[in-house]
Amino acid sequence: MAVIKTQNVTKVYNPDTIPVHALNGINIEITQGEFTAIVGPSGSGKTTLLNIIGGLDNPTDGYIEVGGQDISKLSDNELIEFRKNNIGFVFQAYNLIPVMTAKENVEFVMLLQNRPQAERDQRVKELMEAVGIGDKMDKRPSQLSGGQQQRVAVARALAPKPHFILADEPTANLDSKSTANLLDIMADLNQKENITFVFSTHDQRVIDRARRVITIDDGLVISDETR
């Protein structure tokens, strides 16, 4: 079953002044349990595509189905609700809330979902142990290394049990050891829990670990390789 499906997706910025064609008719399907990298040079459209799949941006034209729902027809408020309950995000800049502890960051979306305290506590404990930072619950982001902050971000993305995880350049600010550890954790979660991961990346270390590599350039899919 396809958890993500795009049909002739286009994105044009500044259509009324100097048009910039970021996507020029993207057709992809991603099924449950994939570990997929979307790759391409800077300006190829890979981050735009990830943002549109995640409901962070709207297509100019085309159809996007996520978890069986056409998100291109949702209002802004409906998109916020849909993202909260269906999609986990991991960003290059971590995007942790600095005044919150690691535990509070991980449980934040579950708090918005009105999950019971006991459920939140158990889920946070399981996830932080799974990503190898069970002893960092009470640390704030400023007290953590870059690799540890990104592990918190991964745990936060997984906390609400989303349909899939979208990761935009998640290793860009990490050293080789932290990158290897993070990819090991993600691959393990992918294999053991069948969690779908979709990366936007130019990091060869991520590309080497992906089981499917979709290459885009000038807003078009130019190759799609399953290993």
N, C-alpha and C positions, 0 to 999 in steps of 0.2 A: 504493500500500500504506500502510495506517495504521501509523505508528510508535507512536502513543498512542491508546488507545481506552478511554473510561470509560462505564460503563453503570449508571445509577441510583445514582451514588455519593453517599452521605450521610456526614456527620460530625457527631456529637453529643458535645460536651465536658460533663463532669460529669453523666452520665446519671442518677446515683443521688442527686444533691443538687438543684442548680438547673441543669437542662439548658440548654445553649447550642447551638442548631442552626446550625452553621457552613455546612454544605452540605446541600441538600434535594432531591437527585436530579439529579446532573449527568450529562449525556450529550454527549460530544464525541468527535470523531475528528480527529487531526492527521496529515497525511501527510508523507512524506519531502520535505525541501526547503522546508517552509513557514517563513515569518518572521511569527510570530503574537504578538499582544499580548493578554493577558488583563487586562481593565480593570474598574474598579468603585470605588466609594467605600470608605473605610476601614471594615473590618468586614464587607465584602461576601462574603468567603470566598476571594478570589483567591489569597492566599498559602497558605491551607490547601489549596486545590486543587493548587497547584504542589508543595507538600510531599508530598501524597499521590501525585501522578504520579511524583515523584522517589524514592518509597520512604522518605522521611524521617518520614512519619506514616502511620498505618493508618486506612482508612475504617471507619466503624461498620457500614456495609452497602454492597453494590454490588460491581462487577467492574471491575478495572483491568488492561488489557493493555498492556504496554510492550515494544516490539521482538518482538512475537509471544508473549510470556510473561505469564501471569496472575500479577502480583506480589503480589496480595492474599493468596495462599496460601503465600508464602515465609516461612520462619522469619527471625528477626532476623539470624542469621549468613549465611543465604542472601541476604538483602537487601543486606547489606554487600558481599558478593562481587558481586552483580548491579550495584549502583551503581558499584562500582570499574571494572567492565568495560564498562558500557553508557551511563552518564549523566554529562555534564559539568555542573558547577554554577558559577554566577557569583552572588555575594551582594552585597548593598548595602554591607556592611562589609569587603569584600575578602577577609577571613579568610586572609590570608597568614601564614606561620609567621615570626615576627619575627627569629629567630636564623639563618634560612636566607637565602642570596642569592636573587636573582630566578631564576637558573638552577636552583638547588636546589628552589625552590618549584614551578617548572614541571615538573621531572622527577619530583617526589615520587610521584605516582600510578603512573608507569611503573616506578619502583623497587619499589613494592608488587606490581606485576605481574610482577616478575622479568624485565623486558626487558633485553637485553644493553646494556652501556655504550655501545658504538658507536652503536647504534640510538637510545638516549636522547640522546646528544650531538647527533646529526644532527637529531632531531626538535625538540629545544629550540632549536637554532640557526635552523631553518626557521621555527618559530612566533614566536620573539621578533623575527625580522626582519619577519615578516608583520604583526605588530602594532606595528611601528615603534619597538622598543626593543632592537634587537640590540646596542646599545652599553652596555646597562645590566645585563648578565649578572651581574656581580660585586657589584652594589649590593644592600644589604639594604632591606627595605620602608621603614624609617625615613629612608632616603636618597632616596626617590622621592616624587614628587608624587602626589596622589590619582588623577589621570588615569593616571599611569604604573603605579601599583599595580593599578588596575583592568585595565589591559592585560596585566599579568602574570597576573592572575586569569583572564582570557579565554584566554591561552596555556595556562595550567595545565588549564583545563577541556577544551581541545581536545587536549591531549597524548596521552591514552590512546585517541584515535580513537573517541569515544562515538557511540551512535546519534543523540543530539541533545543540545542545550545548554538547560538551564533557567536563566533569569536572573531573580532576584528583586530588583526595584527597582535594577538595576545602575547607573543614572545618578543616584540620589538624592543622592549626596554630591559630584557633579561640577559644575563650572561649564559654561557654554554651549559654550565652545570644546572642552573635554575631552569633553563629551557628544557633540558633532557628530563629533569624530574617532573616538570609540569606536563610534558607530553606523555610520560609514563603514566601519570595519574589519569589523564584524560583517556588514553587508550585503554587503561584498565576498566574505567567506568563504562566506556563504550562497549567493551567485550562482555563484562560481567552483568551489566544492567541494561544492555541494548539501547543506551542513550545515543541519540543522533547528534553528531557534531559537524558543523559547517564552519570552516575557517576562511577568512579573507586574509591572504598573506603573500609576502614575497620572500619569506624566510625558508631557505632550502631545507633546514632541519625539520620544519613542519611538513613541507612538501614530501620529503623522503618517508615520513611516517604515514601519510595519507594513503588510504586504499582506493580513493578516486580523486583525480585531479582534473578540474574544469578550468581551461585556460581561456581568458577573454582578452580581447584587444580591440581598441576603437569601438567599444560597446557591443561587440559581437562574440559569440562563442566560436573559437577557432579550433579547439580540440577538447575531447572529453574521453579521458582514459581511465578505465577501471583495472586495477591490478589484482 
